[in-house]
Amino acid sequence: MEFADRLLTCADCGGEFIFTAGEQLFFFDKQFKNDPKRCKPCKSRRTGAGAHTGTGPAAAGLSRTETRTECSECGVETTVPFKPTQGRPVLCRQCFQQKRVPTTDALVTAAATAEMVAAGSLGEQAAVSAASAKAQQA
């Protein structure tokens, strides 16, 4: 199903606002039956303090600091949610994901699981492992 931006009228202020194709897709996915009645400013005014029920800086009305910078690896312009420190590399999301290595615990667990699957069923292997662990403790 294709969606196109639509112009709606706010029930509170009478102003027009755009109901974007992306918002329509969201409404469709959530199976909402009615279009929005209010523009974003009127909706946020109507919800008032109820929107700040969580914890942390976002709930207090503080926005995250977004800093434009250049990736130290590939040179593409990116934004980061912190103020970069002089002399430390800053990576874009893609370079960060490539540099990020799984923890050794995750690798050991994955290797052990692969061995158990290769050896037979997980249940049989777990019973053997538990028995050998008890024998080592004794």
C-alpha positions, 0 to 999 in steps of 0.5 A: 500500500502506498501513502502520500503526504496529506494536509489535515486541519488541527481540531484545536488551533484550526491550522493545517498540518501535514500527515506524512506518508511515514506517519500514515505507514506507522498508523497503518502498522499499528492498526490505528483507525483514525487520522490525527486530529491535532498538529504536533504543537497542540498535541504536546500542549494537550499532553502537557506534563504527562509526557515527562513521566520517565527519567533521565535528561529527555524526560526533564525536557533536555535534548541530547547534544548533537555535534557535527564532526568528521569520521576519523576513519572514512572522513564522512561528515557525521553527528555524534551524541557527545562533544568530541575530545581533542586527540581522540578519534570519532567514528561514524556509525558504520566505522564504529560497528566495523571496529566493534569486536564481540566480547570474548565471553560471547565468542566462548559461549558461541563456540561452546554452543556450536560444539554442543550442537555438533556433539548432539542435542543440547540437553544431553550435552548440558547433562554431561557438562553438569555431571563433569562440573559436580565431579570436579567440585568433589 
